[in-house]
């Protein structure tokens, strides 16, 4: 009997690229139907609720079908394309006749390098959309909004990275007629970007579902300030040590000794996490993003500074790898650089606690019975009352305070 070669169709599905991702928007297909695809090769650029990502092919073969086109969205797990596998193990001789239209198997596209913030369509055939700027730099949401409002995006310089047009740049309506000149709109409406929609949804859920309570403490940062300045003068570390780095390290060490705050609540049980992965809240143009540093309790302070600086730079460019946005077990939010004295943070689901850090300020302190100049920092622990109580949070706060007031321990 003559062998028949069978080619397996692989379903490429929308992967979950962050803890909060529920759907993604295809910004651009980099491969067209009929193109050969190598394993690990970039197939498409996807916009998530937090950043733009590149998706890599998890199978080698030929791209046979695109089911979600540029500008269209799909839920996590939805099929976005079909790849007909080739290569070793794909073409298999069978003694019995087998149809080449075998049932496809599903496989998630592999997230790869962070995506350049560009848009456009890689599939054959035009897709109807609002007229975009000449260089094509407009988000799918901006193009959709412009189409609804009848606005031509050509000539609009975007406020996004590289001049990219975002929803806030789309005028509320077509340019007014001359007789309308001089009228002042009573309401200026701004559509939420995908990131702000995600923030609104997640923060509402967290504040509604988690019974928050707060513990505030003061830390004498005088010794920490001296250590920071001494390390900077010594030039021992390639990346200068900041108060944020010290707080991250102290928080991780304190969590190792008080694991109840490095946990989550679900289905009537408390899950203690085996890793200490700290989310670091970073302000960006359109909201807030929380990249994650892993195994912070095990990292030397110098390595922690490098990792934190890398994530801040990536956050401001909106460019991440998959692991940078998932797996956080506790969140640190620092507004001290804005001169904020104290504030409270909303816990990030499914975590059970967070810490909000204020500015280090010169204040008089009592030391050995005398009033002397000091450097004071206030911080507040937000905790889930289902997971821990006031005493447990106070003990955790006291450990953070002890470590930062004796900062040489952070270098051990």
C-alpha positions as CSV (number, residue, x, y, z in Angstrom):
1,X,0.0,0.0,0.0
2,X,1.3,3.4,-0.9
3,X,2.0,5.6,2.2
4,X,0.0,8.8,2.5
5,X,1.6,11.9,4.0
6,X,-0.6,13.5,6.7
7,X,-0.2,17.2,7.6
8,X,-1.5,18.2,11.0
9,X,-3.2,21.6,11.3
10,X,-2.3,23.5,14.5
11,X,-4.7,26.0,16.0
12,X,-2.8,29.1,17.1
13,X,-4.8,30.6,20.0
14,X,-4.6,33.9,21.8
15,X,-2.3,33.3,24.8
16,X,-2.7,34.9,28.3
17,X,0.2,37.4,28.4
18,X,-0.5,38.8,31.9
19,X,-2.4,38.0,35.0
20,X,-5.2,40.5,34.1
21,X,-5.4,39.8,30.4
22,X,-8.9,38.7,29.2
23,X,-8.5,39.5,25.5
24,X,-6.0,40.9,23.0
25,X,-6.2,42.9,19.8
26,X,-4.1,42.0,16.7
27,X,-2.1,45.0,15.8
28,X,-0.4,43.5,12.8
29,X,0.2,40.2,11.1
30,X,3.8,39.8,10.2
31,X,3.1,36.7,8.1
32,X,0.6,36.2,5.3
33,X,-1.5,33.2,4.4
34,X,0.7,30.8,2.4
35,X,3.9,32.0,4.1
36,X,6.3,29.4,5.6
37,X,6.7,29.8,9.4
38,X,9.6,28.6,11.5
39,X,9.2,27.6,15.2
40,X,9.9,30.7,17.3
41,X,9.4,33.1,14.4
42,X,7.2,36.2,15.1
43,X,3.7,35.8,13.7
44,X,1.9,38.9,14.9
45,X,1.9,41.9,17.2
46,X,-0.8,41.9,19.9
47,X,-2.1,44.8,22.0
48,X,-3.0,43.7,25.6
49,X,-4.4,45.7,28.5
50,X,-0.9,46.5,29.6
51,X,1.6,46.5,26.7
52,X,2.2,45.5,23.0
53,X,3.7,42.0,22.6
54,X,5.1,39.9,19.8
55,X,3.7,36.4,19.4
56,X,6.1,33.6,18.2
57,X,5.0,30.5,16.4
58,X,5.0,27.4,18.5
59,X,5.0,25.1,15.4
60,X,6.8,25.1,12.1
61,X,4.8,24.9,8.9
62,X,2.7,27.0,6.5
63,X,0.2,29.7,7.6
64,X,-3.0,28.4,6.2
65,X,-5.6,30.7,7.7
66,X,-5.9,33.9,9.7
67,X,-9.2,34.0,11.7
68,X,-8.6,37.2,13.6
69,X,-7.4,40.1,11.4
70,X,-5.5,43.3,12.3
71,X,-7.6,45.6,14.4
72,X,-9.8,42.8,15.6
73,X,-9.9,41.5,19.2
74,X,-10.2,37.9,20.5
75,X,-10.6,36.4,24.0
76,X,-7.8,34.5,25.6
77,X,-7.9,30.9,24.2
78,X,-9.7,31.9,21.0
79,X,-8.3,30.6,17.7
80,X,-6.5,33.4,15.8
81,X,-4.8,31.4,13.0
82,X,-4.1,27.9,11.6
83,X,-0.6,26.6,10.8
84,X,-0.2,23.4,8.8
85,X,2.8,21.6,10.4
86,X,5.8,20.5,8.4
87,X,9.2,19.2,9.4
88,X,10.3,16.3,11.5
89,X,7.4,14.3,12.8
90,X,4.8,16.2,10.8
91,X,4.7,14.2,7.5
92,X,4.0,10.7,8.7
93,X,3.5,7.7,6.3
94,X,0.3,5.7,7.2
95,X,-0.6,2.3,5.9
96,X,-4.3,3.2,5.9
97,X,-5.7,6.1,3.8
98,X,-6.1,9.2,6.1
99,X,-7.6,12.5,5.2
100,X,-5.3,15.5,5.2
101,X,-8.1,17.4,6.9
102,X,-7.4,15.8,10.2
103,X,-8.9,17.6,13.3
104,X,-6.6,20.4,14.2
105,X,-4.8,20.5,17.6
106,X,-4.7,23.7,19.6
107,X,-1.5,25.4,20.7
108,X,-1.0,28.9,22.2
109,X,1.2,31.3,20.3
110,X,4.4,31.8,22.2
111,X,5.0,35.3,23.5
112,X,8.3,36.5,22.4
113,X,10.1,39.8,22.2
114,X,8.3,43.0,23.1
115,X,6.6,44.5,20.1
116,X,7.5,47.7,18.5
117,X,4.6,50.1,18.8
118,X,3.5,50.0,15.2
119,X,0.2,49.1,13.5
120,X,-1.0,47.9,10.2
121,X,-2.2,44.7,8.5
122,X,0.0,41.8,7.3
123,X,-2.9,39.7,5.8
124,X,-3.9,39.9,2.2
125,X,-6.7,42.1,1.2
126,X,-7.8,45.5,2.5
127,X,-9.6,45.8,5.9
128,X,-12.1,48.7,6.3
129,X,-10.9,51.2,8.8
130,X,-10.8,55.0,9.5
131,X,-8.1,56.8,7.5
132,X,-4.9,56.6,9.6
133,X,-1.9,58.9,9.6
134,X,0.4,58.5,6.6
135,X,2.9,56.4,8.7
136,X,0.1,54.2,10.0
137,X,0.8,54.9,13.7
138,X,-2.7,54.7,15.3
139,X,-4.0,52.2,17.7
140,X,-6.9,50.0,16.7
141,X,-9.0,51.6,19.4
142,X,-8.2,55.1,18.0
143,X,-9.0,54.0,14.4
144,X,-12.3,52.5,15.6
145,X,-13.3,55.6,17.5
146,X,-12.3,57.8,14.6
147,X,-14.5,55.8,12.3
148,X,-17.4,56.1,14.7
149,X,-17.0,59.9,14.9
150,X,-16.3,60.4,11.2
151,X,-12.8,61.8,11.9
152,X,-9.9,61.7,9.5
153,X,-6.8,60.8,11.4
154,X,-4.4,62.1,8.7
155,X,-2.6,65.1,9.9
156,X,-3.1,64.4,13.6
157,X,0.1,64.1,15.6
158,X,-0.4,61.5,18.3
159,X,0.6,61.8,21.9
160,X,1.6,58.1,22.2
161,X,5.2,56.8,21.8
162,X,6.7,57.8,18.5
163,X,3.8,60.0,17.6
164,X,1.3,57.2,17.7
165,X,-2.4,58.3,17.7
166,X,-4.3,57.1,20.8
167,X,-8.0,57.5,21.7
168,X,-7.3,60.7,23.6
169,X,-6.0,62.3,20.4
170,X,-9.3,61.6,18.4
171,X,-11.4,64.8,18.3
172,X,-14.9,64.5,19.7
173,X,-16.5,65.2,16.3
174,X,-15.8,66.4,12.8
175,X,-14.2,69.8,12.5
176,X,-16.9,72.4,13.1
177,X,-18.3,74.7,10.5
178,X,-17.2,78.3,10.5
179,X,-20.5,79.4,12.2
180,X,-19.7,77.1,15.1
181,X,-16.3,78.7,15.7
182,X,-15.9,80.1,19.2
183,X,-18.4,77.7,20.9
184,X,-16.9,76.1,24.0
185,X,-18.1,72.5,24.6
186,X,-19.7,72.0,28.0
187,X,-18.3,68.5,28.4
188,X,-15.1,67.1,27.0
189,X,-15.4,63.3,26.7
190,X,-12.4,61.0,26.8
191,X,-12.8,57.4,25.9
192,X,-10.9,55.0,28.1
193,X,-7.9,53.3,26.6
194,X,-7.6,49.5,27.0
195,X,-5.2,50.0,29.9
196,X,-7.5,52.4,31.7
197,X,-10.4,50.1,31.2
198,X,-8.4,47.3,32.8
199,X,-7.4,49.5,35.7
200,X,-11.0,50.6,36.2
201,X,-12.3,47.0,36.2
202,X,-9.5,45.4,38.3
203,X,-9.4,48.2,41.0
204,X,-13.2,48.1,41.3
205,X,-13.2,44.4,41.7
206,X,-10.4,44.5,44.3
207,X,-11.9,47.3,46.4
208,X,-15.3,45.6,46.2
209,X,-14.2,42.1,47.0
210,X,-11.3,42.5,49.4
211,X,-12.0,43.7,53.0
212,X,-9.1,46.2,53.2
213,X,-7.6,47.4,56.4
214,X,-4.5,49.5,56.9
215,X,-1.4,49.7,59.2
216,X,0.8,52.9,59.0
217,X,4.3,53.2,60.5
218,X,7.2,55.7,60.5
219,X,10.8,54.7,59.7
220,X,13.9,56.7,60.6
221,X,15.7,56.5,57.3
222,X,18.8,58.4,58.6
223,X,21.1,55.3,58.4
224,X,19.5,54.2,55.1
225,X,20.3,57.7,53.7
226,X,23.9,57.5,54.8
227,X,24.3,54.0,53.3
228,X,22.7,55.1,50.0
229,X,25.0,58.1,49.7
230,X,28.1,56.0,50.7
231,X,27.3,53.4,48.0
232,X,26.8,56.1,45.4
233,X,30.2,57.7,46.3
234,X,31.9,54.3,46.2
235,X,30.7,53.6,42.7
236,X,30.7,49.9,43.6
237,X,27.4,49.3,41.9
238,X,26.7,50.0,38.2
239,X,23.2,51.0,39.0
240,X,22.8,53.5,41.9
241,X,20.9,52.2,44.9
242,X,17.7,54.1,45.6
243,X,15.2,54.2,48.5
244,X,12.9,52.1,46.3
245,X,15.5,49.4,45.9
246,X,16.0,49.3,49.7
247,X,12.3,49.1,50.4
248,X,11.9,46.3,47.9
249,X,14.6,44.3,49.5
250,X,13.4,45.0,53.1
251,X,9.8,44.0,52.0
252,X,11.0,40.7,50.6
253,X,13.0,39.8,53.6
254,X,10.1,40.7,55.9
255,X,7.7,38.6,53.8
256,X,10.0,35.6,54.2
257,X,9.5,35.9,58.0
258,X,5.8,36.8,57.8
259,X,4.5,34.6,54.9
260,X,0.8,35.2,55.7
261,X,1.1,38.5,53.8
262,X,2.7,36.7,50.8
263,X,-0.5,34.8,50.1
264,X,-3.9,34.8,48.4
265,X,-7.5,34.0,49.4
266,X,-9.8,31.7,47.4
267,X,-12.5,29.2,47.8
268,X,-12.5,29.5,51.6
269,X,-8.7,28.8,51.9
270,X,-5.5,30.7,52.2
271,X,-2.7,29.9,49.7
272,X,0.8,30.7,51.0
273,X,3.1,31.4,48.0
274,X,6.4,29.6,47.8
275,X,8.1,32.5,45.9
276,X,8.4,36.1,46.8
277,X,7.7,38.0,43.5
278,X,7.2,41.7,44.0
279,X,5.1,43.8,41.7
280,X,6.5,47.3,41.4
281,X,3.9,49.9,40.5
282,X,5.2,52.2,37.7
283,X,3.3,55.3,36.4
284,X,3.0,55.5,32.6
285,X,1.4,58.1,30.4
286,X,-2.0,56.4,30.3
287,X,-2.2,54.9,33.8
288,X,-0.3,52.4,35.9
289,X,1.5,49.2,35.2
290,X,2.9,46.7,37.7
291,X,5.9,44.7,36.3
292,X,7.2,41.9,38.5
293,X,10.6,41.1,40.0
294,X,11.0,37.5,40.9
295,X,12.7,35.9,43.9
296,X,13.5,39.3,45.4
297,X,14.4,37.8,48.8
298,X,17.2,35.8,47.2
299,X,18.6,38.7,45.0
300,X,21.7,40.7,46.1
301,X,20.8,44.4,46.4
302,X,23.0,45.3,43.4
303,X,21.1,42.8,41.1
304,X,17.8,44.0,42.4
305,X,18.7,47.6,41.4
306,X,19.5,46.5,37.9
307,X,16.3,44.4,37.6
308,X,14.1,47.3,38.9
309,X,15.7,49.8,36.6
310,X,15.2,47.5,33.6
311,X,11.5,47.1,34.3
312,X,10.9,50.8,34.8
313,X,12.5,51.5,31.4
314,X,10.4,48.8,29.8
315,X,7.2,50.1,31.5
316,X,7.7,53.6,30.1
317,X,8.2,52.1,26.6
318,X,5.3,49.7,27.1
319,X,7.4,46.8,26.1
320,X,7.6,43.6,28.1
321,X,8.1,39.9,28.0
322,X,5.4,37.6,29.3
323,X,7.1,36.8,32.7
324,X,7.5,40.5,33.4
325,X,3.7,41.0,33.9
326,X,2.6,37.9,35.8
327,X,3.2,35.9,38.9
328,X,3.3,38.8,41.4
329,X,2.7,37.8,45.1
330,X,2.9,41.3,46.7
331,X,2.9,44.9,45.4
332,X,5.1,47.9,46.4
333,X,3.9,51.4,45.4
334,X,6.2,54.4,46.0
335,X,5.0,58.0,45.4
336,X,7.8,59.5,47.5
337,X,9.5,60.9,44.4
338,X,6.4,63.2,44.0
339,X,6.7,64.5,47.5
340,X,3.7,62.5,48.8
341,X,3.9,62.1,52.5
342,X,1.6,59.1,52.9
343,X,-1.1,57.3,51.0
344,X,-2.9,53.9,50.8
345,X,-2.7,51.3,48.0
346,X,-5.5,49.1,46.7
347,X,-4.5,45.4,46.8
348,X,-3.8,43.8,43.4
349,X,-6.0,40.6,43.0
350,X,-5.3,37.8,43.8
351,X,-2.7,39.1,46.3
352,X,-3.5,39.7,49.9
353,X,-1.4,42.8,50.7
354,X,0.5,45.8,49.4
355,X,2.7,48.5,50.8
356,X,2.5,52.3,50.0
357,X,5.7,54.3,50.5
358,X,5.9,58.0,51.0
359,X,8.7,60.5,50.7
360,X,11.8,60.6,52.9
361,X,11.6,64.0,54.6
362,X,13.9,65.9,57.0
363,X,12.2,66.0,60.5
364,X,13.3,66.3,64.1
365,X,13.5,63.0,65.9
366,X,14.3,62.0,69.5
367,X,17.4,59.9,69.7
368,X,19.0,58.9,73.1
369,X,16.8,61.5,74.8
370,X,17.9,64.4,72.5
371,X,16.1,66.0,69.6
372,X,18.2,65.7,66.5
373,X,17.7,66.0,62.8
374,X,16.4,62.9,61.1
375,X,15.1,61.5,57.8
376,X,11.6,60.1,58.2
377,X,9.6,58.0,55.8
378,X,6.0,56.9,56.3
379,X,4.5,53.7,54.8
380,X,1.2,52.0,55.0
381,X,0.4,48.3,54.7
382,X,-2.9,47.4,53.0
383,X,-4.0,43.9,54.0
384,X,-6.9,41.5,53.2
385,X,-8.7,41.0,56.5
386,X,-9.7,37.5,55.3
387,X,-6.1,36.5,55.3
388,X,-4.5,38.3,58.2
389,X,-5.3,40.5,61.1
390,X,-4.0,43.8,62.6
391,X,-1.4,42.1,64.7
392,X,0.1,40.1,61.8
393,X,0.3,43.2,59.6
394,X,1.8,45.2,62.5
395,X,4.5,42.6,63.0
396,X,5.3,42.6,59.3
397,X,5.5,46.5,59.3
398,X,7.8,46.3,62.4
399,X,10.1,44.0,60.5
400,X,10.3,46.3,57.5
401,X,11.0,49.2,59.9
402,X,13.8,47.2,61.7
403,X,15.5,46.3,58.4
404,X,15.5,49.8,57.0
405,X,16.7,51.3,60.2
406,X,19.5,48.8,60.2
407,X,20.2,48.8,56.4
408,X,23.5,46.9,56.4
409,X,21.3,43.8,56.7
410,X,20.1,44.5,53.2
411,X,23.6,43.9,51.8
412,X,24.1,40.5,53.5
